[in-house]
Amino acid sequence: MTARPDPEVPPVTRPRPSAGPVVPAEDLAADLDAARLELDRLRASLQALQTQNATLRQLVAIHDRLGGLVLQGADVAAITSLLSHLISRRVLLLDGLLRPVATSDGPIASTAAGAAWSPNEAYVHRILRTLADDRRPLRVPPVVAFGVDVACVITPIVVGDGILGYLVILENSLEEGEGEPDGELNVLVVQHAATVYALAMMRERMAAEVTRQLRDELLEGLLLAGHADAEEVRRRAVRVGFTPGRAHQVIVMAPEDTAAPLSDGAADARRVTVRRRRLLEGLAELVSSRAGDAIVSPRADELVVIAPVSDDPHRGPKDLGRAAILHASTLFNSWSLTVGIGGTCREPTEIAACYAQARRAVEAARRFGQRGQVVAFEDLGLYRLLFQVANPAELDAFVEQVLGELIAYDDRHQADLVPTLAAFLSNNASPQATARELDLHVNTVSYRLQRIRTISGLNLDQAEDRLLAQVALKIIAGTGSGR
């Protein structure tokens, strides 16, 4: 049987794909550009995140380093030095009036680039006014006209409602500034660092307040002679800074409000209390700056200063008192400051007596028409005795008894017999010298002296009557009695 051949199998063929739409080359290029832009955006976002992450790590590191210093009890000077080292910038810690408290290494007047930062009053006023309204970091550009050649970032150090001071970062160049990484970092750094400074400054203030209270208690005992034991007085005096054997003088600065009282008595009392406290604090700062070795203690209504006697004639207690009076007038022009100076004390047991003399000088000045002046106890002369008269009416009665008729005659006739008597006594009872002082003929002076004898009954040839007249005239000059 013959095999039949297999039928021919047709070859297998694969279908040819149909041709799709052709993408234009320009579309492909656009897609590639969009992809590149997206990639660039992602890279920029990643870089921004990395920068922010690095900034955050740097801020955390700075905060941790500064916080560690605070926990170790470091002062603001050490914190300022470390902060400057960490950020490679000049750092300033300023008080409430933008005066330096602590600075990083180097003089304040120059930065690393040689630019000056020495703000004038106009600059200070504008900065304080701006930060009082908005207590956030402020970047200030260079203002050469105001004494500032370099930009800075400044922020208030705030605790509650109060501002303890200001923290400043001086930028290294004029180009560094807002919108640039370094400029933004400075703003963040100064803001975070201010919280650390607030903790350190509050700790220092609390410690200083405790020290001040203890010191004031010790000084109170010395001023009031509450401790009779001489050795205990000596120990207390040494602890407050008194050097036994060295000459000191006690100065009392007593402010008083001369403004008319408000209709609201309670509000007026609060105003007076607040202003007196601010005035005493300002005077304490002034005295400490001018006499660094003086013992200074603000009390409820006065400032007590125990100052070593200086060899410099321009740094005596009277000069200090005049400077204090001028300073007080610039703070509150409605207030009067009277300064009393006691005698010299070398031993702690003499402090109380010298303090009493300074107080008596203040009270004598107020009673006898010398408010707002510097009065030394040793210069009071006769007023030291007159002050012992507790009842002012007795002084008025004395004037009336001695010169009453003469004063009444002057008032009725517009005469000048009382001034003539005063000039006569001050010129050692010389009619010729009296005539020269009053620019009168000597015969006129002789006539007036005769009228004085007749009206007052005083015998001006007797020393006792002249003394009575001099005392009465002193009382008139000091109190205005009989005028």
Number of C-alpha atoms within 10 A of each C-alpha: 3 4 5 6 6 6 6 6 6 6 6 6 6 6 6 6 6 6 6 6 6 6 8 8 9 9 10 11 11 11 12 12 12 12 12 12 12 12 12 12 12 12 12 12 12 12 12 12 12 12 13 14 12 12 18 14 12 16 18 14 13 19 18 13 15 23 20 14 18 20 10 9 13 15 16 21 15 17 26 22 17 18 23 19 14 13 16 14 18 24 29 25 24 20 17 14 13 20 14 15 14 19 22 20 13 10 10 15 14 17 20 14 11 12 20 18 22 15 19 12 13 11 16 15 13 11 16 16 10 13 17 12 8 12 13 17 22 19 21 16 16 17 14 14 11 15 18 21 22 24 24 26 25 27 22 28 28 17 14 6 6 9 16 19 23 26 26 25 24 24 25 20 16 14 11 17 22 17 9 11 13 16 19 16 20 26 23 16 22 25 20 15 22 22 17 20 25 19 16 22 19 13 15 16 13 12 12 12 12 12 12 15 13 13 19 17 13 18 25 15 16 25 19 13 17 11 13 11 10 12 12 13 23 17 13 20 22 13 13 18 14 24 16 15 10 12 16 27 22 28 31 27 26 22 22 17 16 10 11 8 13 11 8 8 10 10 12 14 12 11 13 17 15 11 17 21 16 14 23 23 16 16 23 20 14 16 22 15 11 12 19 12 14 20 20 23 21 19 14 10 14 22 21 25 24 25 23 22 17 13 8 7 10 10 13 16 27 19 13 20 23 17 15 22 22 15 17 20 15 11 14 14 13 13 20 20 25 25 32 30 30 27 20 19 23 16 18 24 22 17 27 20 19 23 26 20 23 27 24 23 29 29 19 24 26 16 18 18 15 16 20 22 19 26 25 22 23 14 11 16 10 12 20 16 10 18 19 10 12 9 9 14 11 11 20 18 15 16 23 17 13 20 24 17 16 23 20 16 18 14 13 8 8 9 15 14 19 19 12 20 24 16 19 23 18 13 15 10 16 14 21 16 16 24 20 12 13 14 10 12 13 17 12 12 23 15 10 18 19 13 14 22 15 12 17 17 14 17 14 19 10 9 10 12 15 18 13 17 22 18 19 24 23 19 24 19 14 17 19 14 19 19 9
